[in-house]
Amino acid sequence: MSEISVSRIAYVLALLGGILLAILGLLSFFGYSIENFGSVLHWRFFAYESIVAIICGVIAIIGSKSATTLVWAIVLLIVGIIGGGLGGLLVVLAGLLGLIVAITKKT
């Protein structure tokens, strides 16, 4: 059985969560824009929510490589909370693991 470090788990969780956030945000954006074609106000509300999820997903994907640094762990926590959903939960878990690694890292 191979040993997997906590920092590697944080990286994988942040990457998977970011990918999920981005993909589900894109699907939500295109799904609601096609489904609710008649109501512009209704479309705008879900479009903003989808755009926020896409942006959070991209930030999580970019920050996944640096999940074990203190600043990026905090950024991942905030992005996961804002993004929400299953992808956001994975990003929050990655941020917590990255925060644990950053705090317990020997200097």
FIKOLZA-1660 file (N, C-alpha, C; in steps of 0.1 Angstrom, whole numbers, plus 5000, padded with zeros to 4 digits):
% residues 107
   i   px   py   pz ch aa at
   1 5008 4988 5000  A  M  N
   1 5000 5000 5000  A  M CA
   1 5009 5012 5000  A  M  C
   2 5006 5021 4991  A  S  N
   2 5015 5033 4990  A  S CA
   2 5010 5044 4999  A  S  C
   3 5020 5051 5004  A  E  N
   3 5017 5062 5014  A  E CA
   3 5014 5075 5006  A  E  C
   4 5003 5082 5009  A  I  N
   4 5000 5094 5003  A  I CA
   4 5000 5105 5014  A  I  C
   5 5007 5116 5011  A  S  N
   5 5009 5126 5020  A  S CA
   5 4996 5135 5021  A  S  C
   6 4995 5142 5032  A  V  N
   6 4984 5151 5034  A  V CA
   6 4984 5162 5024  A  V  C
   7 4995 5167 5021  A  S  N
   7 4996 5178 5011  A  S CA
   7 4992 5173 4997  A  S  C
   8 4994 5161 4993  A  R  N
   8 4990 5155 4981  A  R CA
   8 4974 5153 4981  A  R  C
   9 4969 5149 4992  A  I  N
   9 4954 5148 4993  A  I CA
   9 4948 5162 4992  A  I  C
  10 4954 5172 4998  A  A  N
  10 4948 5186 4997  A  A CA
  10 4949 5190 4982  A  A  C
  11 4960 5187 4975  A  Y  N
  11 4961 5191 4961  A  Y CA
  11 4950 5184 4953  A  Y  C
  12 4948 5171 4955  A  V  N
  12 4938 5164 4947  A  V CA
  12 4924 5169 4950  A  V  C
  13 4921 5171 4963  A  L  N
  13 4908 5176 4967  A  L CA
  13 4905 5190 4961  A  L  C
  14 4915 5199 4961  A  A  N
  14 4913 5212 4956  A  A CA
  14 4911 5211 4940  A  A  C
  15 4919 5203 4934  A  L  N
  15 4918 5202 4919  A  L CA
  15 4904 5196 4915  A  L  C
  16 4900 5185 4922  A  L  N
  16 4887 5179 4919  A  L CA
  16 4875 5189 4922  A  L  C
  17 4876 5195 4933  A  G  N
  17 4866 5205 4937  A  G CA
  17 4865 5217 4927  A  G  C
  18 4877 5222 4923  A  G  N
  18 4877 5232 4913  A  G CA
  18 4871 5228 4900  A  G  C
  19 4874 5216 4896  A  I  N
  19 4869 5211 4883  A  I CA
  19 4854 5210 4884  A  I  C
  20 4849 5204 4895  A  L  N
  20 4835 5203 4897  A  L CA
  20 4828 5216 4897  A  L  C
  21 4833 5226 4905  A  L  N
  21 4827 5239 4905  A  L CA
  21 4826 5245 4891  A  L  C
  22 4837 5244 4883  A  A  N
  22 4837 5250 4870  A  A CA
  22 4827 5243 4861  A  A  C
  23 4827 5230 4861  A  I  N
  23 4819 5223 4852  A  I CA
  23 4804 5225 4855  A  I  C
  24 4801 5224 4868  A  L  N
  24 4787 5225 4873  A  L CA
  24 4782 5240 4871  A  L  C
  25 4791 5249 4872  A  G  N
  25 4788 5263 4869  A  G CA
  25 4785 5266 4855  A  G  C
  26 4793 5259 4846  A  L  N
  26 4791 5260 4831  A  L CA
  26 4777 5254 4828  A  L  C
  27 4775 5242 4833  A  L  N
  27 4762 5235 4830  A  L CA
  27 4750 5243 4835  A  L  C
  28 4752 5249 4847  A  S  N
  28 4741 5257 4852  A  S CA
  28 4739 5270 4844  A  S  C
  29 4750 5276 4840  A  F  N
  29 4748 5288 4831  A  F CA
  29 4741 5285 4818  A  F  C
  30 4746 5275 4811  A  F  N
  30 4739 5272 4798  A  F CA
  30 4726 5266 4800  A  F  C
  31 4724 5258 4810  A  G  N
  31 4711 5252 4813  A  G CA
  31 4700 5262 4816  A  G  C
  32 4703 5271 4824  A  Y  N
  32 4693 5281 4828  A  Y CA
  32 4691 5292 4817  A  Y  C
  33 4702 5295 4809  A  S  N
  33 4700 5305 4799  A  S CA
  33 4692 5299 4787  A  S  C
  34 4692 5286 4785  A  I  N
  34 4684 5280 4775  A  I CA
  34 4670 5277 4780  A  I  C
  35 4669 5273 4792  A  E  N
  35 4656 5269 4798  A  E CA
  35 4647 5281 4800  A  E  C
  36 4652 5292 4806  A  N  N
  36 4644 5304 4809  A  N CA
  36 4647 5315 4799  A  N  C
  37 4645 5312 4787  A  F  N
  37 4648 5322 4776  A  F CA
  37 4639 5334 4777  A  F  C
  38 4627 5332 4781  A  G  N
  38 4617 5343 4781  A  G CA
  38 4619 5354 4792  A  G  C
  39 4624 5349 4803  A  S  N
  39 4625 5358 4815  A  S CA
  39 4639 5363 4817  A  S  C
  40 4642 5376 4814  A  V  N
  40 4655 5381 4814  A  V CA
  40 4660 5382 4829  A  V  C
  41 4651 5387 4838  A  L  N
  41 4655 5388 4852  A  L CA
  41 4658 5375 4858  A  L  C
  42 4650 5365 4855  A  H  N
  42 4653 5352 4861  A  H CA
  42 4666 5346 4855  A  H  C
  43 4669 5349 4843  A  W  N
  43 4681 5344 4837  A  W CA
  43 4693 5351 4843  A  W  C
  44 4692 5364 4846  A  R  N
  44 4703 5371 4851  A  R CA
  44 4707 5366 4865  A  R  C
  45 4697 5363 4873  A  F  N
  45 4700 5358 4887  A  F CA
  45 4708 5345 4886  A  F  C
  46 4704 5336 4878  A  F  N
  46 4711 5323 4878  A  F CA
  46 4724 5325 4870  A  F  C
  47 4725 5334 4861  A  A  N
  47 4737 5336 4854  A  A CA
  47 4748 5342 4863  A  A  C
  48 4744 5351 4872  A  Y  N
  48 4754 5356 4882  A  Y CA
  48 4759 5345 4891  A  Y  C
  49 4750 5337 4896  A  E  N
  49 4753 5325 4904  A  E CA
  49 4763 5316 4897  A  E  C
  50 4760 5313 4885  A  S  N
  50 4768 5304 4877  A  S CA
  50 4782 5310 4874  A  S  C
  51 4782 5323 4871  A  I  N
  51 4795 5330 4869  A  I CA
  51 4804 5330 4881  A  I  C
  52 4798 5332 4893  A  V  N
  52 4805 5331 4905  A  V CA
  52 4811 5317 4907  A  V  C
  53 4803 5307 4905  A  A  N
  53 4808 5293 4906  A  A CA
  53 4819 5290 4896  A  A  C
  54 4818 5295 4884  A  I  N
  54 4829 5293 4874  A  I CA
  54 4842 5300 4879  A  I  C
  55 4841 5312 4883  A  I  N
  55 4853 5320 4888  A  I CA
  55 4859 5313 4900  A  I  C
  56 4851 5308 4909  A  C  N
  56 4856 5301 4921  A  C CA
  56 4863 5288 4917  A  C  C
  57 4857 5281 4907  A  G  N
  57 4863 5269 4902  A  G CA
  57 4877 5271 4896  A  G  C
  58 4878 5282 4888  A  V  N
  58 4891 5285 4882  A  V CA
  58 4901 5289 4893  A  V  C
  59 4897 5297 4903  A  I  N
  59 4906 5301 4913  A  I CA
  59 4911 5288 4921  A  I  C
  60 4901 5279 4924  A  A  N
  60 4905 5267 4931  A  A CA
  60 4915 5258 4923  A  A  C
  61 4913 5257 4909  A  I  N
  61 4922 5250 4901  A  I CA
  61 4936 5256 4901  A  I  C
  62 4936 5269 4900  A  I  N
  62 4949 5276 4900  A  I CA
  62 4956 5274 4914  A  I  C
  63 4948 5275 4925  A  G  N
  63 4954 5274 4938  A  G CA
  63 4957 5260 4943  A  G  C
  64 4952 5250 4936  A  S  N
  64 4954 5237 4940  A  S CA
  64 4969 5233 4942  A  S  C
  65 4977 5238 4933  A  K  N
  65 4991 5234 4933  A  K CA
  65 4998 5240 4946  A  K  C
  66 4993 5251 4951  A  S  N
  66 4999 5257 4963  A  S CA
  66 4990 5256 4975  A  S  C
  67 4983 5245 4976  A  A  N
  67 4973 5244 4987  A  A CA
  67 4979 5243 5000  A  A  C
  68 4992 5240 5001  A  T  N
  68 4998 5238 5014  A  T CA
  68 5005 5251 5019  A  T  C
  69 5004 5262 5012  A  T  N
  69 5009 5274 5017  A  T CA
  69 4998 5281 5025  A  T  C
  70 5002 5289 5035  A  L  N
  70 4992 5295 5044  A  L CA
  70 4982 5304 5036  A  L  C
  71 4987 5312 5027  A  V  N
  71 4978 5322 5020  A  V CA
  71 4968 5314 5011  A  V  C
  72 4973 5305 5004  A  W  N
  72 4964 5298 4994  A  W CA
  72 4955 5288 5002  A  W  C
  73 4959 5283 5013  A  A  N
  73 4949 5275 5021  A  A CA
  73 4937 5284 5026  A  A  C
  74 4940 5296 5030  A  I  N
  74 4930 5305 5034  A  I CA
  74 4921 5309 5022  A  I  C
  75 4928 5312 5011  A  V  N
  75 4920 5315 4998  A  V CA
  75 4911 5303 4994  A  V  C
  76 4916 5291 4995  A  L  N
  76 4908 5280 4992  A  L CA
  76 4896 5278 5001  A  L  C
  77 4898 5281 5014  A  L  N
  77 4887 5280 5023  A  L CA
  77 4876 5290 5019  A  L  C
  78 4880 5303 5016  A  I  N
  78 4870 5313 5013  A  I CA
  78 4863 5310 4999  A  I  C
  79 4871 5305 4990  A  V  N
  79 4866 5302 4976  A  V CA
  79 4856 5290 4978  A  V  C
  80 4859 5280 4986  A  G  N
  80 4850 5269 4987  A  G CA
  80 4837 5273 4994  A  G  C
  81 4838 5282 5004  A  I  N
  81 4825 5287 5010  A  I CA
  81 4817 5295 5001  A  I  C
  82 4823 5303 4993  A  I  N
  82 4815 5312 4983  A  I CA
  82 4810 5303 4972  A  I  C
  83 4818 5293 4967  A  G  N
  83 4813 5285 4956  A  G CA
  83 4802 5276 4960  A  G  C
  84 4802 5270 4971  A  G  N
  84 4791 5261 4976  A  G CA
  84 4790 5248 4968  A  G  C
  85 4781 5240 4972  A  G  N
  85 4779 5227 4965  A  G CA
  85 4789 5217 4969  A  G  C
  86 4789 5206 4961  A  L  N
  86 4799 5195 4963  A  L CA
  86 4813 5200 4960  A  L  C
  87 4815 5207 4949  A  G  N
  87 4828 5212 4946  A  G CA
  87 4834 5221 4957  A  G  C
  88 4825 5230 4962  A  G  N
  88 4829 5239 4972  A  G CA
  88 4833 5232 4985  A  G  C
  89 4826 5221 4988  A  L  N
  89 4829 5213 5000  A  L CA
  89 4843 5206 4998  A  L  C
  90 4846 5201 4986  A  L  N
  90 4859 5195 4984  A  L CA
  90 4870 5206 4985  A  L  C
  91 4867 5218 4980  A  V  N
  91 4877 5228 4981  A  V CA
  91 4879 5233 4996  A  V  C
  92 4868 5233 5004  A  V  N
  92 4870 5237 5018  A  V CA
  92 4878 5226 5025  A  V  C
  93 4875 5214 5022  A  L  N
  93 4883 5203 5029  A  L CA
  93 4898 5204 5025  A  L  C
  94 4901 5207 5012  A  A  N
  94 4914 5209 5008  A  A CA
  94 4921 5221 5015  A  A  C
  95 4913 5232 5017  A  G  N
  95 4918 5243 5024  A  G CA
  95 4921 5240 5038  A  G  C
  96 4913 5232 5045  A  L  N
  96 4915 5228 5059  A  L CA
  96 4928 5219 5060  A  L  C
  97 4929 5210 5051  A  L  N
  97 4941 5201 5051  A  L CA
  97 4954 5210 5048  A  L  C
  98 4953 5219 5038  A  G  N
  98 4964 5227 5035  A  G CA
  98 4968 5236 5047  A  G  C
  99 4958 5241 5054  A  L  N
  99 4960 5249 5066  A  L CA
  99 4967 5241 5077  A  L  C
 100 4963 5229 5079  A  I  N
 100 4969 5220 5089  A  I CA
 100 4984 5218 5085  A  I  C
 101 4986 5215 5072  A  V  N
 101 5000 5213 5068  A  V CA
 101 5008 5226 5069  A  V  C
 102 5003 5237 5066  A  A  N
 102 5010 5250 5067  A  A CA
 102 5013 5253 5081  A  A  C
 103 5004 5251 5090  A  I  N
 103 5007 5254 5104  A  I CA
 103 5016 5245 5111  A  I  C
 104 5016 5232 5107  A  T  N
 104 5024 5222 5114  A  T CA
 104 5038 5220 5107  A  T  C
 105 5040 5227 5096  A  K  N
 105 5052 5226 5088  A  K CA
 105 5064 5231 5097  A  K  C
 106 5074 5223 5097  A  K  N
 106 5086 5227 5105  A  K CA
 106 5094 5238 5097  A  K  C
 107 5098 5248 5105  A  T  N
 107 5106 5259 5098  A  T CA
 107 5120 5258 5101  A  T  C
% end
